Amino acid sequence: MRVVLTPGGKRRLQARIGLVRAELDAIVADNPAALESGDTSGWHDNFAFEDNQRRTYQLACRLRALERMLDRTELVPPLGEVPERVVVGTLVRWRFEDEAEAEDAVHELWLAGFEDGDPAAGRISYDSPLGRALVGAEEGELREVVIAGVKRKVEILALGPTPKSEWLDESHQRMAL
């Protein structure tokens, strides 16, 4: 499976890998203490050690999955100009058609890479329901999306370039100016 990320998305993925690795290392380092904290006649009677083993397995699986994702990463260049259609990196101003009269109806998010969405930080992943509906849309277009089982229409109001926080480094930012 192809994993498309912006440079900022790749940095966030690497940070997630670092956090999982640190948590895994801390649990592994705690194993001797956990082993000593319970009944030492057999590992199956030691809840702390069993819990450490379960968390070690879960974190090791998560770490492998994140590292595989990083290995399959395809970086998309940041958009220095307004694109014609929504692609990864596009800043999108939109609203739900049924909320057009509401004062706070207009939303602005930019389309981030695979599993890189964080609406509170202003980004939505292209693999989310809203992200899938936005991909390929042009300014002024209406798209249907199903969110929480409800079908709604999204109106694309305006498109913009990739936010500067997503650029790889200052040299890329200068190229876009």
N, C-alpha and C positions, 0 to 999 in steps of 0.2 A: 504494500500500500504506500502511495506517495504521501509525504508529509510536507506541506507547503507552509513556510514560516517567513515572517519578515526578520530582518536582523535583530530587532528588539525581541521578537518572539523566540528566537534561538537563544538569546541571552537569558530570557526567563526560563526556558526549558533547561538550560545548563544550571541555573540557580536551583530549580526544583530537584535536579539530579543531585546537586551538592547537599541539599537539605535532607533528602532521603538517605544518602550515603552517610551523613553525619549521624542521623538517628539510628541507622543500622549499626554503625561503629560503636555508638554508646550502649546499645543493647548487648552487643557481643562482648564489650568490655565488662558489662554487669553480670555476665553468665557465671563466673566463679562465685560471686557474692550470692546470686540467686540460688545456686546449687547448694551452698552452705546454709541458706536461710530456712530450709525445710527439712523434712525427714530424709536423712542421707542413706537410708536402707534401700532406696530405689527411686529412680527419677520420676516414676509415675505417681508418687505420693507427694511431690514437691510442686505446689501450684506456681510459685514464683518462677521456677526453672521452666516449667511447661509453658507458662505465659511468655517467657523470653523466647523460647523455641518457636512458638506460634508467631510472635511478632517478627522474629528473624526471618522466618519463611515468607511472611506477607511482604515485608520490606524488600527482601531479596527479589521477589517476583516483581514488585513495583519498580525497583531499580533496573532490572533487566528490560522491562517494558519501556521505560523512559530512555534507556540507552539505545534500544532498537529504534525508537522513534527518532532520536538524534542522528543515528546512522543513516536513516532514510530521508533526512531533512533536505528539502530543496528550497534554497533561499530565493525569494523574489526581490527584485530591486525595488527600493522605495520609489514612489511616484512623485516626481518633482513638479509635474503639471497635472491639470485636471484631466482625468481619463474620460473617454466617451461612454464607457460602461463600467459597472461596478466589478472590480477585481480585488484580490487581496491587497490591502494597503490603502484602499479608497476611503476617504472620509465621506460619509453619507448623511445628509440631512433628510429626515423622513417623518411621516406621521401616519397614523391609522386613519383610514378614510372616514370611519364612523366617529372620530373624535376631532374632525376638522374645525369645529366651532370652539373647542376648548382652548382656553388661554395658554395652557402649558402642553399643547398637543404636539408641538414640533420637537423631535428628538434628533440628537446628533451623535453618531457612533462611527467608528471606522472599522472596516472589515479586517479582522486579524486572521492569523493562521490557524492551523489545526489544533484544536483543544486549547486555544490561547485566549479565549474570551473572558472578559471581566467587565460586565456592564458598568460597574461602579467606577472603573478606571477608563471608561469611554470606548471600550472595544468589544466587538462581538465576533465570535469564531465563525468561519465560513461553513463549518460543519454543524452549526446550530440550525434549528428550524428557520429563524429569521434570516440568518446568514445565507442559507441555501436559497431562500426566496429572493434575496437581494442580488446574488451573483448574476452578472450579465445584464442587469437592469440599466436602463437609461434614465436620464433626468426626465421627469414628467410622467413616467410609466407607473402603472398600477400593477402590483403583484399580490397574489394570494398566498397566505401563510396560515398554518394551523398551529396555534399556540394554546397549550393546555386544553386541547380538544375543541377549541373554538376557531372556526374559519373566519379570518379577517382579511381586509385588503390594506396593503401598505402602499402609500403614495411616495415616490422618490421625488423630493423637492429640489435637491442640489447635490452635486458631487464635488469633491475636493481632493487635493493631493495628500500623500501620507504625512501624518504628523511628524514633526522633526524629532520627537523622542524615539522614533522607531528607526532612525537612520543609523547606519553602522558606526560612523565616526564623523568628525567635522569635515573631512575632505569630501565625503559624499554630500553633506549639506551644502557645501560651497558649489558643488557641481549642479545642484538643483536651482540655485539662485539665478 
